[in-house]
Amino acid sequence: MKTPLLSLLFALALHSTASAQSPLVEETPFGKTDWQGRYVEATGQGTSRYMGNRIQEELMAKQAAHTTAQARLLELVKGVRLTGLSTLGAEAQGDTRAATRIKGTLQGARTVTETVTWHKDESSRRGEVVFAEVTLRLCTQPTCTETTQNLTTASLTPPVTPSESPKPAAPEAINGLIIDLDNALYLPALSPSIINEDGTVLYSQDTVPAATAREKGLIHYTKTVEQARKLAISGDSPLVLSAQRITKDNRIVLSNADGERFVETQAAHQGRVIVALD
């Protein structure tokens, strides 16, 4: 016979969004990746055996929920697209240092919510059992300031070495670059690849200075061009370019003429690129 607590856990495990999801928000039963919000978060649940002390049982339940949330957050992070269709998890499989950085980043995750409730349970010695739920959030971009660490600085760029000498900062560009995908099927990634019709790479992790990537990130996502124009990095008069298409390996294609305009702007080298999905 199922207890009320087990029924609750079963319902949570089967829960999924019924409405159509936006490409900007990728949801799973236990968490989500919000590309426009620039974070990934996961929720974990936990309970505790009877210990004769309600406070101790609540602490044990919260610890169990936190541990579960961390494990689920790690799985979500591994599934985050790095570039094209490759994921952080796939990249980390062949790079132990990358895997260590990804796991270390989780230590900077922020607790968004933490709840503790008690539920009737006839099988319990006290007639009720504790149930805890914890939600953890981790930024994907450095422009998200909710957490001290983020996936861009941990996974996309190597750490600064003593031999790296500082370079004079380039003059700050007034305007940004907006790429209008016009409903083209594109899967957001941390390090997008933008090419021209000839296949020449116009924008990637390798075309942006490492210091810029660590400080500002590589890409910003919005749903519409209008939303993109409202971002501070857009400036007063951003350059708007329309994508030609999306390749099978999830790369954004610009016309050769627009590609030339793209690479000639300072914004392309300052992390001021915005992708509008609709």
Summary of the structure (lengths in Angstrom):
residues: 278
radius of gyration: 22.1
end to end distance: 49.0
largest distance: 73.9
contacts: 874
relative contact order: 0.15
helix: 33%
strand: 26%
